[in-house]
Amino acid sequence: MKQADDKSGDAASASALIDARIAELTDWRGTALAKVRAIIRQADPDVVETWKWRGVPVWEHAGILCTGETYKSAVKLTFAKGASLPDPAGLFNASLDGNTRRAIDIHEGDAIDEAALAALIRAAVALNTAGKKK
């Protein structure tokens, strides 16, 4: 996995900032964010972690794959091109009305379908890299 520093020029790496975010979330949200991060990193060993928009973990490969925002009642994985991705397992459960993005809201106690999430990550990588080929 590669790392990219945040856009503010801070010396701390994006990966370290994501580590810190997970550590500061001492409830189920930290556990959920750590789990989806591990799934993303396993599904795409070349993923680049970035830190954008004043505190949002972002995973990229030839463009944004998804973001990992944390809210009081949910961990939200927003896929930048989610509307163009196959989702046979029906993971997308939020932001369904847009033309581009799709999101997965994970709530306390929700099980994460690791295989289906990994497949979505790999599909997002394929979509991003297909657009970059000449």
C-alpha positions in Angstrom: 0.0 0.0 0.0 1.2 3.4 -0.9 0.8 6.6 1.2 0.1 10.2 0.3 0.4 13.1 2.6 -2.6 15.3 3.2 -3.1 18.2 0.8 -2.3 20.8 3.5 1.4 19.9 3.3 1.5 18.6 6.9 4.4 16.3 7.5 2.2 13.6 9.0 1.2 10.9 6.5 -2.4 10.4 5.6 -2.1 6.8 6.9 -1.0 8.1 10.3 -3.9 10.5 10.3 -6.3 7.7 9.5 -4.7 5.6 12.3 -5.3 8.6 14.7 -9.0 8.9 13.6 -9.5 5.2 14.2 -7.8 5.5 17.6 -9.9 8.5 18.7 -13.2 6.7 17.8 -13.2 4.5 20.9 -16.7 3.0 20.1 -18.0 0.7 17.4 -17.2 3.4 14.7 -13.5 3.0 15.2 -13.8 -0.8 14.9 -16.0 -0.5 11.8 -13.6 2.0 10.1 -10.6 -0.1 10.9 -12.4 -3.2 9.4 -13.4 -1.5 6.2 -9.9 0.0 5.9 -8.4 -3.5 6.2 -10.8 -4.9 3.6 -9.9 -2.0 1.2 -6.2 -2.5 1.7 -6.4 -6.2 1.2 -8.6 -5.9 -1.9 -6.2 -3.4 -3.5 -2.6 -3.6 -2.3 -1.8 -0.6 -4.4 -4.4 1.7 -2.8 -3.2 5.1 -1.8 -4.6 6.6 1.4 -5.1 10.3 1.4 -6.7 12.8 3.9 -8.9 15.4 2.3 -11.5 18.0 3.1 -10.2 18.8 6.6 -10.4 15.3 7.9 -11.9 12.7 5.6 -10.0 9.4 5.0 -9.9 8.8 1.2 -8.8 5.7 -0.7 -7.5 6.2 -4.2 -6.2 4.2 -7.2 -6.2 6.2 -10.5 -8.7 8.5 -8.8 -11.0 8.3 -5.8 -12.3 4.9 -4.9 -14.2 5.8 -1.8 -14.2 8.0 1.3 -14.7 6.9 4.9 -16.7 9.4 6.9 -17.8 8.9 10.5 -21.0 10.3 11.9 -22.7 9.8 15.3 -24.8 6.9 14.0 -23.0 5.7 11.0 -19.7 5.0 9.2 -20.3 6.1 5.6 -18.3 4.7 2.7 -19.1 6.8 -0.3 -17.9 5.5 -3.7 -17.1 8.3 -6.1 -18.4 6.4 -9.1 -20.7 4.0 -7.2 -23.6 4.4 -9.7 -21.4 2.8 -12.3 -20.4 -0.2 -10.2 -22.1 -3.6 -10.1 -23.5 -4.3 -6.7 -25.0 -7.8 -6.8 -24.9 -8.1 -3.0 -26.9 -4.9 -2.6 -24.4 -3.2 -0.3 -25.3 0.3 -1.4 -27.9 1.6 1.0 -27.5 5.4 0.9 -27.1 8.2 -1.7 -29.1 6.0 -4.1 -30.8 8.8 -6.0 -27.7 10.5 -7.4 -26.2 9.9 -10.9 -22.7 9.3 -9.8 -22.0 8.5 -6.2 -23.4 5.6 -4.0 -22.8 5.0 -0.4 -22.8 2.3 2.2 -24.0 3.4 5.7 -22.7 1.0 8.4 -24.6 1.2 11.7 -23.8 -0.2 15.1 -24.2 -4.0 15.0 -24.2 -4.3 11.2 -22.3 -7.2 9.7 -19.9 -6.2 6.9 -20.0 -8.5 3.9 -16.2 -8.6 3.4 -16.3 -10.5 0.1 -18.9 -8.2 -1.4 -17.1 -5.1 -0.2 -13.8 -6.4 -1.6 -15.5 -7.0 -4.9 -16.8 -3.4 -5.0 -13.3 -2.1 -4.3 -11.9 -4.2 -7.1 -14.7 -3.0 -9.5 -14.0 0.6 -8.5 -10.2 0.1 -9.3 -11.1 -1.5 -12.6 -13.4 1.3 -13.5 -10.8 4.0 -12.6 -8.0 2.3 -14.4 -10.1 1.6 -17.5 -10.6 5.3 -17.9 -6.8 5.9 -17.7 -5.8 3.5 -20.4 -5.0 4.7 -23.9 
